[in-house]
Amino acid sequence: MAKLSAHAHRKDEHVFLAEKFYTPTITNDFDQVRLLHQSLPEIALSEIDLTTTLAGQPVAVPFYINAMTGGSPCTQQLNQQLATIAANLAIPMATGSQSVALKEPELAASFKIVRDVNPKGVILANLGADATLAQAEQAVAMLHANALQVHLNTPQEVVMPEGEQRFYWLANLSQLVTKLSVPVIVKEVGFGMSQTTLAQLSQAGSQYVDLGGRGGTNFVQIENARRPQRDLAYLAGWGQSTVESLLESRAYQQQLTIYASGGVRQPLDIVKALALGAKSVGVAGTILHHLQKNGLDATQAWLAEWLTQLKLIFALLGCRNVSELPQKAQLIFSPELVNYAAQRQIKL
């Protein structure tokens, strides 16, 4: 087998380090939100509808397998397995960044496998915010993708030993979201978004935003482990959590379609994110960890159970569909989140 390029090898390093640092019992801000119990929900499980939309596409479930893998033989196998699960359970799926395949076309198969395995599913392509319009169209064509995720990852690039040092992205984002042939989801990669960022994206013409908050896979931690001196560990807590980002988004939920990801560990976290205004929820590290530890069949069965459990939680709240959750679910916030909202002048 040919030796991997540095870029392709980095893809494998990311997967290895994400698993090394994975913490199944991690506490994050989802634990700072409670859903108020309703003793008389007046609902039957058969009445509950989990359908929603993702980048304008109707989808059967309110969560998606978020961007993780592709760009090497090892991650091609993971993409094949994830795509199999996505196809069998009708779960939308994003690939990892395809920039490596644009530079090294022989690696495109590690991404194309997702569409090969899941010909009818909703699939999201993925590139960085500096991608040209031509590169974005090429990434979309590679997967026959329904939409493109454009990721924002300044902290990751800052800590990455070979990372970028220029971050003039807004004008390019505006061109991508207004001219690309498919919808664009602008996403963070684990550092959250502020009201300022959301205002900039709205002014640039963005319609779909994945807040990508802190609390899950930590790319500062991963990239710092690749630095010779491991000297930027103190930035590991950088950014806003997913819950904080959802609070930041409240003033923009009428003009932007908000998706949430980062630190989602269980169906209850998904429901909390939906109740806070997300239209769908991305899950990455939790699924990748389960797949690597337990295999394809066990992971598919586990996620199928998530679909059942989501309906159970909807029933506890008396909510028949995703759109009812923000209206009917009553939330209780921890003092820490109340303080955050007060400082940020966010109405709870």
ZADO-781822 format. One line per 10 residues: number of its first residue (from 1); their letters; for each residue z, y, x of N, C-alpha, C, O. Coordinates in steps of 0.2 Angstrom, whole numbers, plus 2048, in hexadecimal, padded with zeros to 3 digits. Example, Ala and Ser with C-alpha at 12.3 -4.5 7.8 and 13.67 -1.06 7.14 Angstrom:
1> as> 827:7E4:842:827:7EA:83E:827:7F0:842:82A:7EF:847 | 823:7F5:840:824:7FB:844:827:800:840:828:806:843 $
! end
This chain:
1> maklsahahr> 800:7FA:804:800:800:800:800:806:804:804:807:809 | 7FC:80B:802:7FB:811:806:802:815:806:806:815:802 | 803:818:80C:809:81C:80C:809:822:808:804:825:807 | 80F:823:804:80F:829:7FF:80F:830:803:812:830:808 | 80C:834:800:80C:83B:802:813:83E:801:817:83B:7FE | 815:844:805:81B:847:804:81D:849:7FD:822:848:7FA | 818:84B:7F9:819:84D:7F2:81A:847:7EE:81F:847:7E9 | 816:842:7EF:818:83C:7EB:81E:838:7EC:822:836:7E8 | 820:838:7F3:827:836:7F5:82C:83A:7F1:831:837:7F0 | 82B:840:7F1:830:845:7ED:832:842:7E6:837:843:7E4 $
11> kdehvflaek> 82C:840:7E3:82D:83D:7DC:832:838:7DC:836:837:7D8 | 831:833:7E1:836:82D:7E1:83D:830:7E3:842:82D:7E0 | 83D:834:7E7:844:837:7E9:848:83A:7E3:84E:839:7E2 | 844:83E:7DF:847:841:7D9:84A:83B:7D5:84F:83C:7D2 | 846:836:7D3:849:831:7CF:84F:82D:7D2:854:82C:7CF | 84E:82C:7D9:854:829:7DC:85A:82D:7DC:860:82A:7DA | 859:833:7DD:85F:838:7DD:862:839:7D6:868:83A:7D6 | 85E:83A:7D2:860:83B:7CB:864:835:7C9:869:836:7C5 | 862:82F:7CA:866:829:7C9:86D:829:7CD:872:827:7CA | 86C:82B:7D3:872:82B:7D7:878:830:7D5:87E:82E:7D5 $
21> fytptitndf> 875:835:7D2:87A:83A:7D0:87C:83A:7C8:880:83E:7C5 | 878:835:7C5:879:834:7BE:881:833:7BC:884:82E:7BF | 883:836:7B7:88A:835:7B5:88A:834:7AD:88A:839:7AA | 88B:82E:7AB:88B:82D:7A4:890:830:7A0:88F:831:79A | 896:831:7A3:89B:834:79F:89C:83C:7A0:8A1:83F:79F | 897:83F:7A2:897:846:7A4:899:84A:79E:897:849:798 | 89D:84F:79F:8A0:853:79A:89B:85A:79A:89A:85D:79F | 898:85C:794:894:862:794:896:866:78E:89A:864:78A | 892:86B:78D:894:870:787:893:86D:780:895:870:77B | 88F:867:780:88F:864:779:896:862:777:897:862:771 $
31> dqvrllhqsl> 89A:860:77C:8A1:85F:77A:8A5:865:777:8AA:864:775 | 8A2:86B:778:8A5:871:776:8A3:873:76F:8A5:879:76D | 89F:86F:76C:89D:870:765:89F:86A:761:89E:865:762 | 8A2:86C:75B:8A4:867:756:8A0:868:750:89F:86E:74E | 89F:863:74C:89C:863:746:8A1:862:740:8A5:85D:741 | 8A1:866:73B:8A7:866:736:8A5:860:732:8A0:860:72F | 8AA:85C:731:8A9:856:72C:8A9:858:725:8AC:85C:723 | 8A4:854:721:8A3:855:71A:8A5:84F:717:8A2:84A:717 | 8AA:84F:713:8AD:849:70F:8A8:847:70A:8A8:841:708 | 8A5:84B:707:8A0:84A:701:899:84C:703:897:851:700 $
41> peialseidl> 896:848:707:88F:84A:709:88A:84A:703:885:84D:704 | 88B:845:6FE:886:845:6F9:87F:843:6FB:87A:847:6FA | 87E:83E:6FF:878:83C:702:878:834:703:87D:831:703 | 872:832:703:870:82B:705:86C:82A:70B:868:82F:70C | 86D:825:70F:86A:825:715:862:824:714:85E:827:718 | 860:822:70F:859:821:70D:856:828:70C:850:828:70C | 85A:82D:70B:857:833:70A:856:837:710:853:83D:710 | 858:835:716:858:839:71C:851:838:71F:84E:833:720 | 84E:83E:721:848:83E:724:848:841:72B:84B:847:72C | 847:83D:730:848:840:737:842:843:73A:842:846:740 $
51> tttlagqpva> 83C:844:736:836:847:739:837:84E:73B:83B:852:738 | 833:851:73F:833:858:741:82C:859:744:827:855:743 | 82B:85E:748:825:860:74B:827:861:753:82C:863:754 | 822:860:757:823:862:75E:81C:865:760:817:862:760 | 81C:86B:762:816:86F:764:811:86F:75F:80B:86E:760 | 813:86F:758:80F:86F:753:80C:868:751:809:868:74C | 80E:863:754:80D:85C:752:812:859:74E:818:859:750 | 811:856:748:816:852:745:818:84C:748:814:848:74B | 81F:84B:749:822:846:74D:827:842:748:82A:845:744 | 828:83C:74A:82C:838:745:834:839:747:838:837:742 $
61> vpfyinamtg> 836:83B:74D:83D:83B:74F:83E:842:752:839:845:755 | 844:845:751:846:84B:754:848:84C:75B:84C:850:75D | 846:847:75F:847:847:767:841:844:76A:83D:841:767 | 840:846:771:83B:844:775:83D:842:77C:842:844:77E | 839:83D:77F:83B:83B:786:838:841:78A:832:842:78A | 83C:844:78D:83A:84A:791:838:849:798:838:843:79A | 835:84E:79B:831:84D:7A2:836:84A:7A7:83B:84D:7A9 | 833:845:7AA:837:841:7B0:832:83E:7B5:834:840:7BB | 82D:83B:7B3:82A:836:7B8:823:836:7B8:81F:839:7B4 | 820:833:7BE:819:833:7C0:818:836:7C6:81C:83B:7C9 $
71> gspctqqlnq> 813:834:7CA:811:837:7D0:812:832:7D6:811:833:7DC | 814:82B:7D5:814:826:7DA:814:820:7D6:815:81F:7D0 | 813:81A:7DA:813:813:7D7:819:812:7D3:819:80F:7CE | 81F:814:7D6:825:812:7D3:826:816:7CC:828:813:7C7 | 824:81C:7CC:825:820:7C6:81F:81E:7C1:820:820:7BB | 81A:81C:7C3:815:819:7BF:818:814:7BB:816:813:7B4 | 81B:80F:7BE:81E:80A:7BA:823:80C:7B5:824:80A:7AF | 827:811:7B7:82C:814:7B2:828:818:7AC:82A:817:7A6 | 823:81B:7AE:81F:81E:7A8:81C:819:7A4:81C:81A:79E | 81A:814:7A6:817:80E:7A2:81C:80C:79D:81B:80B:797 $
81> qlatiaanla> 822:80B:7A0:828:808:79C:82A:80D:796:82B:80C:791 | 82B:814:799:82D:819:794:827:81A:78E:829:81B:789 | 821:819:790:81C:81A:78B:81C:814:786:81A:815:781 | 81D:80E:789:81E:809:784:823:80A:77F:822:809:779 | 829:80C:781:82E:80E:77C:82C:813:778:82D:813:772 | 829:818:77A:827:81E:776:822:81C:771:822:81E:76B | 81D:817:773:818:815:76E:81B:811:769:81A:811:763 | 820:80C:76B:823:808:766:828:80B:761:829:809:75B | 82B:811:763:830:814:75F:82D:81B:75C:831:81E:759 | 827:81D:75E:824:823:75C:828:829:75E:829:82E:75A $
91> ipmatgsqsv> 82A:829:764:82E:82E:767:829:832:76C:825:82F:770 | 828:839:76B:824:83C:770:827:83C:777:82C:83A:778 | 822:83D:77C:824:83C:783:820:841:787:81A:843:786 | 824:844:78C:821:848:791:821:844:798:826:840:799 | 81C:846:79C:81C:843:7A3:820:848:7A7:821:84E:7A5 | 821:846:7AE:823:84B:7B3:81D:84F:7B5:818:84E:7B2 | 81E:854:7B9:819:858:7BC:813:855:7BE:814:850:7C3 | 80D:857:7BC:807:854:7BE:804:857:7C4:7FE:855:7C6 | 807:85C:7C7:804:860:7CD:802:85B:7D3:7FD:85C:7D6 | 806:856:7D4:805:851:7D9:7FE:84E:7D8:7FA:84C:7DD $
101> alkepelaas> 7FD:84C:7D2:7F6:849:7D0:7F0:84D:7D0:7EB:84B:7D2 | 7F1:854:7CF:7EC:859:7D0:7EA:859:7D8:7E4:85A:7D9 | 7EF:859:7DC:7EE:859:7E3:7EB:852:7E6:7E8:852:7EB | 7EE:84D:7E3:7EC:846:7E5:7EA:842:7E0:7EE:83E:7DC | 7E3:842:7DE:7E1:83F:7D8:7E2:838:7D7:7E2:835:7D2 | 7E3:835:7DD:7E5:82D:7DD:7EB:82C:7D9:7EC:826:7D7 | 7EF:831:7D8:7F6:830:7D5:7F6:831:7CE:7FB:831:7CA | 7F0:833:7CB:7EF:835:7C4:7F1:82F:7C0:7F3:830:7BA | 7EF:829:7C2:7F1:823:7BE:7F8:822:7BC:7FA:820:7B7 | 7FD:825:7C0:804:825:7BF:806:829:7B9:80B:828:7B6 $
111> fkivrdvnpk> 801:82E:7B7:802:832:7B1:7FE:82F:7AB:800:82F:7A5 | 7F8:82D:7AD:7F3:82B:7A7:7F6:825:7A4:7F4:823:79E | 7FA:821:7A7:7FD:81B:7A4:800:81C:79E:801:818:799 | 803:822:79D:807:824:797:802:824:791:804:822:78C | 7FC:827:792:7F7:827:78C:7F4:820:78B:7F3:81E:786 | 7F3:81D:791:7F0:816:790:7F5:811:78C:7F2:80E:787 | 7FB:812:78D:800:80E:789:801:810:782:803:80C:77E | 801:817:781:803:81A:77B:7FD:81E:779:7FD:824:779 | 7F7:81B:776:7F1:81F:775:7F2:824:76F:7EE:829:76E | 7F7:823:76A:7F7:827:764:7FD:82B:764:7FE:82F:75F $
121> gvilanlgad> 801:82B:769:808:82E:769:807:836:76B:802:838:76E | 80C:83A:76A:80C:841:76C:80F:841:773:815:83F:775 | 80B:843:778:80C:843:77F:80B:84A:781:807:84E:780 | 810:84C:786:810:853:789:80F:853:790:812:84F:794 | 80A:856:792:808:857:799:80D:85C:79C:811:85F:799 | 80D:85C:7A3:812:860:7A6:810:863:7AD:80D:860:7B1 | 811:86A:7AE:80F:86D:7B4:814:873:7B5:818:875:7B0 | 814:876:7BB:818:87C:7BD:815:882:7BA:80F:882:7B8 | 819:887:7BA:817:88E:7B7:812:891:7BB:80F:896:7B9 | 810:88F:7C1:80B:892:7C6:805:88F:7C5:800:891:7C8 $
131> atlaqaeqav> 804:88A:7C0:7FE:886:7BF:7F8:88B:7BD:7FA:88F:7B8 | 7F2:88A:7BF:7ED:88E:7BC:7EB:88B:7B5:7EC:886:7B4 | 7E7:88F:7B2:7E4:88D:7AB:7E0:887:7AC:7E0:882:7A8 | 7DC:887:7B2:7D8:881:7B3:7DC:87B:7B5:7DA:875:7B2 | 7E1:87B:7B9:7E6:876:7BA:7E9:873:7B4:7EA:86D:7B3 | 7EB:878:7AF:7EE:876:7A9:7EA:872:7A5:7EC:86D:7A2 | 7E4:874:7A4:7DF:870:7A0:7DE:869:7A3:7DD:864:7A0 | 7DE:869:7AA:7DD:863:7AD:7E3:85E:7AC:7E2:858:7AB | 7E9:861:7AC:7EF:85C:7AB:7EE:85A:7A3:7F0:854:7A2 | 7EC:85E:79F:7EC:85C:798:7E7:857:797:7E8:852:793 $
141> amlhanalqv> 7E1:858:79A:7DC:853:799:7DE:84C:79C:7DC:847:79A | 7E2:84C:7A2:7E4:846:7A5:7E7:841:7A0:7E7:83B:7A1 | 7EB:844:79B:7EF:840:797:7ED:841:790:7F0:83E:78B | 7E7:844:78F:7E5:846:788:7EB:848:784:7ED:846:77E | 7EF:84D:787:7F6:84F:785:7F5:854:77F:7F0:857:77D | 7FA:853:77B:7FB:857:774:7FD:85E:776:7FC:863:772 | 801:85F:77C:803:865:77E:805:865:785:805:860:788 | 806:86B:788:808:86B:78F:80F:86F:790:810:874:78D | 813:86B:793:81A:86E:795:818:872:79C:815:86F:7A1 | 81B:878:79C:81A:87C:7A2:821:87E:7A4:825:881:7A1 $
151> hlntpqevvm> 823:87B:7AA:82A:87B:7AC:82C:881:7B0:828:883:7B5 | 832:884:7AF:835:889:7B3:83B:886:7B7:83F:883:7B4 | 83B:887:7BD:83F:883:7C2:841:887:7C8:842:884:7CD | 843:88D:7C7:844:892:7CD:84A:88F:7D1:849:88E:7D7 | 850:88D:7CE:855:88B:7D2:853:884:7D6:855:883:7DC | 84F:880:7D3:84D:87A:7D7:849:87C:7DD:84A:879:7E2 | 844:880:7DC:840:882:7E1:844:886:7E7:842:885:7ED | 849:88A:7E5:84D:88D:7EA:850:888:7EE:851:889:7F4 | 853:883:7EB:857:87E:7EF:853:879:7F3:854:876:7F8 | 84D:877:7F0:848:872:7F3:846:874:7FA:844:87A:7FB $
161> pegeqrfywl> 847:870:7FE:845:872:805:83E:875:806:83D:879:80A | 839:872:802:832:874:803:830:878:7FD:82A:879:7FB | 835:87B:7F9:834:87F:7F3:830:885:7F4:82F:888:7F9 | 82E:887:7EE:82A:88E:7ED:82F:894:7EF:835:893:7EE | 82C:899:7F1:830:89F:7F2:82E:8A5:7EE:830:8AB:7EF | 829:8A4:7EA:826:8AA:7E6:827:8A8:7DF:825:8A2:7DD | 829:8AC:7DA:82A:8AA:7D4:828:8AF:7CF:82B:8B1:7CA | 821:8B1:7D0:81E:8B6:7CB:81A:8B1:7C6:814:8AF:7C7 | 81D:8B0:7C1:81A:8AB:7BC:818:8AD:7B5:814:8AA:7B2 | 81B:8B3:7B3:81A:8B5:7AC:813:8B6:7AA:811:8B4:7A5 $
171> anlsqlvtkl> 80F:8BA:7AE:808:8BB:7AC:804:8B5:7AC:800:8B4:7A7 | 806:8B0:7B0:802:8AA:7B0:804:8A6:7AA:800:8A3:7A6 | 80A:8A6:7A8:80D:8A3:7A2:809:8A6:79C:807:8A2:797 | 809:8AC:79C:805:8AF:796:7FE:8AD:795:7FC:8AC:790 | 7FB:8AC:79B:7F4:8AA:79A:7F4:8A2:798:7EF:8A1:794 | 7F8:89E:79A:7F8:897:798:7FA:897:791:7F6:893:78D | 7FF:89A:78E:801:899:787:7FB:89C:783:7FB:89A:77D | 7F8:8A1:785:7F3:8A4:780:7EC:8A1:781:7E8:8A2:77C | 7EA:89D:787:7E3:89B:788:7E3:893:788:7DD:891:788 | 7E8:890:789:7E7:889:78A:7E5:885:783:7E7:888:77E $
181> svpvivkevg> 7E2:880:784:7DF:87D:77E:7E4:879:77A:7E2:877:774 | 7EA:878:77C:7EF:875:778:7F6:879:779:7F6:87E:77D | 7FA:878:774:801:87C:775:804:87B:77B:804:876:77F | 808:880:77D:80C:880:783:813:881:782:815:885:77E | 817:87C:784:81F:87D:784:821:87F:78B:820:87C:790 | 824:885:78B:827:887:791:82E:885:791:832:886:78D | 830:881:797:836:87D:797:83A:87F:79E:837:880:7A3 | 840:87F:79D:845:87F:7A3:846:878:7A5:845:874:7A1 | 848:877:7AB:84A:870:7AE:851:86F:7AF:853:86B:7B3 | 855:873:7AC:85C:871:7AC:861:877:7AE:866:876:7B0 $
191> fgmsqttlaq> 85E:87D:7AD:862:883:7AE:863:888:7A9:865:88D:7A9 | 860:886:7A3:861:88A:79D:85D:890:79D:859:892:7A1 | 85D:894:797:859:89A:796:85E:89F:793:863:89D:78F | 85D:8A5:794:860:8AB:792:85C:8AF:78C:856:8AD:78C | 85F:8B3:789:85C:8B7:784:856:8BB:788:851:8BC:785 | 858:8BE:78E:853:8C1:791:84C:8BD:793:847:8C0:792 | 84D:8B7:795:848:8B3:796:844:8B1:790:83E:8B2:790 | 847:8B0:78A:844:8AF:784:840:8B5:781:83B:8B4:77E | 843:8BB:783:83F:8C1:781:839:8C1:785:833:8C3:782 | 839:8C0:78B:833:8C0:790:82E:8BB:78D:828:8BD:78D $
201> lsqagsqyvd> 830:8B5:78C:82C:8B0:789:828:8B2:783:822:8B1:782 | 82C:8B4:77E:829:8B6:778:824:8BC:779:81F:8BC:776 | 826:8C1:77D:821:8C6:77E:81B:8C4:782:815:8C7:781 | 81B:8BE:786:815:8BB:789:811:8B7:784:80C:8B4:787 | 813:8B6:77E:810:8B2:779:812:8AB:778:80F:8A7:775 | 817:8A9:77C:81A:8A2:77B:81C:8A1:774:81E:8A5:770 | 81B:89B:772:81D:899:76B:822:893:76B:827:893:767 | 821:88F:770:826:889:771:82A:889:777:827:88A:77D | 830:888:777:835:889:77D:83A:883:77D:83D:882:778 | 83A:880:782:83F:87B:784:845:87E:788:843:87F:78E $
211> lggrggtnfv> 84B:87F:786:850:883:789:852:87F:790:854:883:794 | 852:879:790:853:875:796:85A:877:79A:85A:879:79F | 85F:876:796:866:879:799:869:874:79E:867:86F:79F | 86E:877:7A1:872:874:7A6:877:86F:7A2:879:870:79D | 878:869:7A5:87C:864:7A2:87A:85D:7A3:87D:858:7A2 | 873:85C:7A5:870:856:7A7:86E:855:7AE:872:857:7B2 | 868:853:7AF:866:852:7B6:866:859:7B9:863:85E:7B7 | 869:859:7BF:86A:85F:7C3:866:85F:7C9:867:85C:7CE | 860:863:7C8:85B:864:7CE:85E:868:7D4:85B:867:7D9 | 863:86C:7D3:866:86F:7D9:86A:869:7DD:869:869:7E3 $
221> qienarrpqr> 86D:865:7D9:871:860:7DD:86C:85B:7E0:86D:859:7E6 | 866:859:7DD:861:855:7DF:85E:858:7E6:85D:855:7EB | 85C:85E:7E5:858:861:7EB:85D:863:7F0:85B:862:7F6 | 863:864:7EF:868:866:7F4:869:85F:7F8:86A:860:7FF | 869:859:7F5:869:853:7F9:864:852:7FD:864:84E:802 | 85E:855:7FC:858:855:801:858:85A:806:854:859:80B | 85D:85E:806:85D:864:80C:861:861:812:866:85D:811 | 85F:862:818:863:85F:81E:86A:861:81E:86E:85D:820 | 86C:867:81C:873:869:81D:877:868:816:87D:86A:816 | 873:867:811:877:866:80A:87B:86C:809:880:86C:806 $
231> dlaylagwgq> 878:872:80A:87C:878:80A:87B:87D:804:87E:882:804 | 878:87A:7FF:878:87E:7F8:87B:87B:7F3:87A:87C:7ED | 880:877:7F4:884:873:7EF:887:878:7EA:888:876:7E4 | 889:87E:7EC:88D:882:7E8:889:885:7E2:88B:888:7DE | 882:884:7E2:87E:886:7DD:87D:881:7D8:879:882:7D3 | 881:87B:7D8:880:876:7D3:882:877:7CC:87F:874:7C8 | 886:87C:7CB:888:87F:7C4:884:884:7C2:886:887:7BD | 87E:886:7C5:87A:88C:7C3:877:88B:7BC:875:885:7BA | 877:890:7B9:873:890:7B2:877:890:7AC:87D:88F:7AC | 874:890:7A6:877:88F:7A0:877:888:79D:871:885:79E $
241> stvesllesr> 87C:886:79A:87B:87F:797:876:87F:791:874:884:78F | 875:879:78F:870:879:789:873:87C:783:870:880:77F | 87A:87B:782:87D:87E:77C:87D:886:77D:87B:88A:778 | 87F:888:783:87F:890:784:878:892:783:877:898:780 | 873:88F:785:86C:891:784:86A:891:77D:866:895:77B | 86C:88C:779:86B:88C:772:86E:892:76F:86B:895:76A | 874:894:771:877:89A:76E:873:8A0:770:872:8A5:76C | 870:8A0:777:86C:8A6:779:866:8A7:775:863:8AC:774 | 863:8A1:772:85D:8A1:76E:85E:8A3:767:859:8A4:764 | 864:8A4:765:865:8A5:75E:861:8AB:75B:85E:8AB:756 $
251> ayqqqltiya> 860:8B0:75F:85C:8B6:75D:855:8B5:75D:851:8BA:75B | 853:8B0:760:84B:8AF:761:849:8A8:75D:843:8A7:75D | 84D:8A5:759:84B:89F:755:846:8A0:750:844:89B:74D | 846:8A6:74E:841:8A8:748:83A:8A9:74B:835:8A8:748 | 839:8AB:752:833:8AD:755:831:8A8:75A:82B:8A7:75C | 835:8A3:75C:834:89E:761:836:897:75E:83B:897:75A | 832:892:75F:834:88B:75E:838:889:763:835:888:769 | 83F:887:762:843:885:768:844:87E:768:846:87B:763 | 843:87B:76E:845:874:76F:84B:874:774:84C:879:778 | 84F:86F:774:855:86F:779:855:869:77D:853:863:77A $
261> sggvrqpldi> 857:869:783:858:863:787:85D:865:78D:85E:86B:78E | 85F:860:790:864:861:795:86B:85E:793:86F:861:790 | 86D:858:796:874:856:795:874:852:78E:87A:851:78C | 86F:850:78B:86F:84C:785:871:845:786:86D:842:78A | 877:843:784:879:83C:786:879:837:780:87A:831:781 | 879:83A:77A:87A:835:774:877:839:76E:875:83F:76E | 876:835:768:873:838:762:878:83E:75F:875:843:75D | 87E:83E:760:882:844:75E:880:84A:762:880:850:75F | 87E:84A:768:87C:850:76C:875:853:769:874:859:768 | 871:84E:767:86B:850:764:86C:854:75D:869:859:75C $
271> vkalalgaks> 871:851:759:872:854:753:875:85B:754:873:860:750 | 87A:85C:759:87D:862:75A:877:867:75C:877:86D:75A | 873:865:760:86D:86A:763:869:86C:75D:867:872:75C | 867:867:758:863:869:752:867:86E:74E:864:872:74B | 86E:86D:74D:872:871:749:872:878:74C:873:87D:748 | 871:879:753:871:87F:756:86A:882:756:86A:888:759 | 865:87F:753:85F:882:752:859:87F:756:853:882:755 | 85A:87A:759:854:877:75D:850:873:757:853:870:753 | 84A:873:758:846:86F:754:845:868:756:843:864:752 | 846:867:75D:845:860:75F:849:860:766:84B:866:769 $
281> vgvagtilhh> 84B:85A:769:850:85A:76E:84D:855:773:84B:850:772 | 84C:858:77A:84A:853:77F:850:850:783:855:852:784 | 84E:849:784:853:845:788:84F:842:78E:84A:83F:78D | 852:843:794:84F:840:79A:853:83B:79E:853:835:79D | 858:83E:7A1:85C:83A:7A6:860:834:7A2:861:82F:7A5 | 862:835:79C:866:830:799:861:82A:798:864:824:799 | 85B:82B:796:857:826:794:854:823:79B:854:81D:79B | 853:827:7A0:851:824:7A6:856:820:7AA:854:81A:7AC | 85C:822:7A9:862:81E:7AC:862:817:7A8:863:812:7AB | 862:817:7A2:862:811:79E:85D:80C:79F:85D:806:7A0 $
291> lqkngldatq> 857:80F:7A0:851:80B:7A1:851:808:7A8:850:802:7A9 | 854:80B:7AD:854:808:7B4:85A:803:7B4:859:7FE:7B8 | 85F:804:7B0:865:7FF:7B0:864:7F9:7AC:866:7F4:7AD | 860:7FA:7A6:860:7F5:7A1:859:7F2:79F:859:7ED:79C | 854:7F6:7A2:84E:7F3:7A0:84A:7F6:79A:84E:7F9:796 | 844:7F4:799:840:7F7:793:843:7F5:78D:844:7F9:788 | 844:7EE:78C:845:7EC:785:84C:7EE:783:84D:7F0:77D | 851:7EE:787:858:7F1:785:858:7F8:784:85B:7FA:77F | 854:7FC:788:853:803:787:850:805:780:852:809:77C | 84B:801:77E:847:802:778:84C:800:772:84C:804:76D $
301> awlaewltql> 850:7FB:773:854:7F9:76D:85A:7FF:76D:85C:800:767 | 85C:801:772:861:806:772:85F:80D:76F:862:810:76B | 859:80F:771:856:815:76E:854:814:766:855:819:762 | 852:80E:764:851:80C:75D:858:80D:759:858:810:754 | 85D:80B:75D:864:80C:759:866:814:759:869:816:754 | 863:818:75E:864:81F:75D:861:822:757:864:826:753 | 85C:81F:755:858:821:74F:85D:820:749:85D:824:744 | 860:81A:748:864:818:743:86B:81D:743:86D:81F:73E | 86D:81E:749:873:822:74A:872:829:748:877:82C:745 | 86C:82C:749:86B:832:747:86B:833:740:86E:838:73D $
311> klifallgcr> 869:82E:73C:869:82F:735:870:82E:732:872:831:72D | 874:82A:736:87B:82A:734:87F:831:735:883:833:730 | 87D:834:73A:880:83B:73B:87E:840:736:881:844:734 | 877:840:735:874:844:730:878:843:729:87A:848:726 | 879:83D:727:87D:83B:721:884:83E:721:886:841:71C | 887:83D:727:88E:840:727:88E:848:726:893:84A:723 | 889:84B:727:888:852:726:885:854:720:885:85A:71E | 883:84F:71C:87F:851:716:879:854:717:876:858:712 | 875:852:71C:86F:855:71E:869:850:71D:86A:84B:720 | 864:852:719:85F:84E:718:859:84E:71D:855:849:71E $
321> nvselpqkaq> 858:853:721:853:854:726:855:859:72B:85A:85C:72B | 851:85A:730:852:85E:736:853:865:734:858:869:736 | 84F:868:72F:84F:86F:72E:856:871:72A:858:876:72A | 859:86C:727:860:86D:723:865:86E:728:86A:871:726 | 865:86B:72E:86B:86B:733:86D:872:734:873:873:734 | 869:876:737:86C:87D:738:86F:881:732:873:885:733 | 86C:87F:72C:86F:882:726:875:87F:724:87A:883:721 | 876:879:724:87C:875:721:881:873:725:887:873:724 | 87F:872:72C:885:86F:730:889:875:732:887:87A:734 | 88F:874:732:894:879:734:897:878:73B:899:872:73C $
331> lifspelvny> 897:87D:73F:899:87B:746:89F:87F:748:8A1:884:745 | 8A3:87C:74C:8A9:87E:74F:8A8:87F:756:8A7:87A:75A | 8A9:885:759:8A8:885:761:8AF:886:764:8B4:888:762 | 8AF:883:76A:8B5:884:76F:8B6:88B:771:8B1:88F:770 | 8BC:88D:773:8BE:893:775:8B9:896:77B:8B7:89C:77B | 8B7:891:77F:8B3:893:784:8AC:895:782:8A9:89A:784 | 8A9:892:77D:8A3:894:77A:8A3:89A:776:89F:89F:776 | 8A9:89B:772:8AA:8A1:76F:8AA:8A7:774:8A8:8AC:772 | 8AE:8A6:779:8AE:8AB:77E:8A7:8AD:781:8A5:8B3:782 | 8A3:8A8:783:89C:8A9:785:898:8AD:780:895:8B2:782 $
341> aaqrqikl> 899:8AB:77A:895:8AE:775:897:8B6:774:893:8BA:773 | 89D:8B7:775:8A0:8BE:774:89D:8C2:77A:89B:8C8:779 | 89E:8BF:780:89B:8C3:786:894:8C4:786:892:8C9:788 | 890:8C0:783:889:8C0:782:887:8C4:77C:881:8C5:77B | 88C:8C6:778:88B:8C9:772:886:8C5:76D:881:8C8:76A | 888:8BF:76C:884:8BA:768:888:8B9:762:88E:8B7:763 | 886:8B9:75C:889:8B8:756:889:8B1:754:884:8AD:754 | 88F:8AE:754:890:8A7:752:890:8A5:74B:890:8A0:749 $
! end
